[in-house]
Amino acid sequence: MTVIDSAEDYLAQTNLELHRFREKMPFEPSLFSLVTAAEYRLTKAIISKADNPYLQYAHAPEEIFLSRLLYRLNPALPAETLIRNHFETLLQRLKRL
């Protein structure tokens, strides 16, 4: 089982009621990303495992893991919400509803 596959199991066992609200840090990727062939294959493997519409808004490794669960729980979040809020914060809000 990979880390991405087990992320949802971990979150189910973890109490997300930490009452901390994380803001997203602005992300500005470089114009040209130079990576090795191995790094490129790893990136493609991560994308294939975590593939969902919210993945494009993930700005941190933990958000990659959370994106699949967040999309499954609420597939209709507006782009503005995904851009401004850390996925952990959004999951905390969903759990309170």
C-alpha positions in Angstrom: 0.0 0.0 0.0 1.4 3.4 -0.9 1.4 6.6 1.2 -1.3 8.1 -1.1 -3.5 5.0 -0.8 -3.2 5.0 3.0 -3.8 8.7 3.5 -7.5 8.4 3.8 -7.2 5.6 6.4 -4.8 7.8 8.4 -7.2 10.7 8.2 -10.2 8.6 9.3 -8.2 7.7 12.5 -6.9 11.2 13.1 -8.9 13.8 14.9 -9.0 16.8 12.6 -10.6 19.0 15.3 -7.3 20.8 15.9 -8.9 24.2 15.5 -6.1 25.5 13.4 -6.8 27.2 10.2 -4.1 27.1 7.7 -3.8 29.6 4.9 -2.2 28.8 1.6 1.2 30.2 0.8 1.3 31.8 -2.7 2.7 29.4 -5.2 4.6 30.6 -8.2 6.2 27.8 -10.1 9.3 28.5 -12.2 8.7 29.1 -15.9 10.8 26.0 -16.8 11.1 23.1 -14.4 14.2 21.1 -14.8 14.0 17.7 -13.3 15.8 14.4 -13.8 14.1 11.5 -15.5 13.6 9.7 -12.2 12.0 12.8 -10.7 9.7 13.1 -13.7 8.6 9.5 -13.4 7.9 10.0 -9.7 5.8 13.1 -10.4 3.8 11.2 -13.0 3.3 8.3 -10.6 2.0 10.7 -7.9 -0.3 12.4 -10.3 -1.7 9.1 -11.6 -2.5 8.0 -8.0 -4.0 11.2 -6.7 -5.7 12.2 -10.0 -8.7 14.4 -9.3 -9.8 18.0 -10.2 -8.6 19.4 -6.9 -5.0 18.2 -7.5 -4.2 21.3 -9.5 -4.8 23.5 -6.4 -2.5 21.5 -4.2 0.5 23.6 -3.1 2.1 21.3 -0.5 2.7 17.6 -0.3 0.1 17.0 2.3 -2.5 18.7 0.1 -1.8 16.1 -2.6 -2.7 13.4 -0.1 -5.8 15.3 1.0 -7.1 16.3 -2.4 -8.7 12.9 -3.2 -10.6 12.8 0.0 -11.7 16.4 -0.2 -12.9 15.9 -3.7 -14.8 12.8 -2.7 -16.5 14.5 0.2 -17.4 17.7 -1.7 -16.8 17.7 -5.5 -18.4 21.2 -5.9 -16.0 23.5 -4.1 -15.3 26.7 -6.0 -11.8 27.4 -7.4 -11.5 30.5 -5.2 -12.1 28.4 -2.1 -9.5 25.9 -3.2 -6.9 28.6 -4.0 -7.2 30.4 -0.7 -7.7 27.6 1.9 -5.4 24.8 2.8 -7.1 21.4 2.2 -6.7 20.4 5.8 -8.8 23.5 6.8 -11.5 22.6 4.3 -11.7 19.1 5.6 -12.1 20.4 9.2 -14.9 22.6 8.0 -16.6 19.7 6.2 -16.4 17.5 9.3 -18.2 20.1 11.4 -21.2 20.2 9.0 
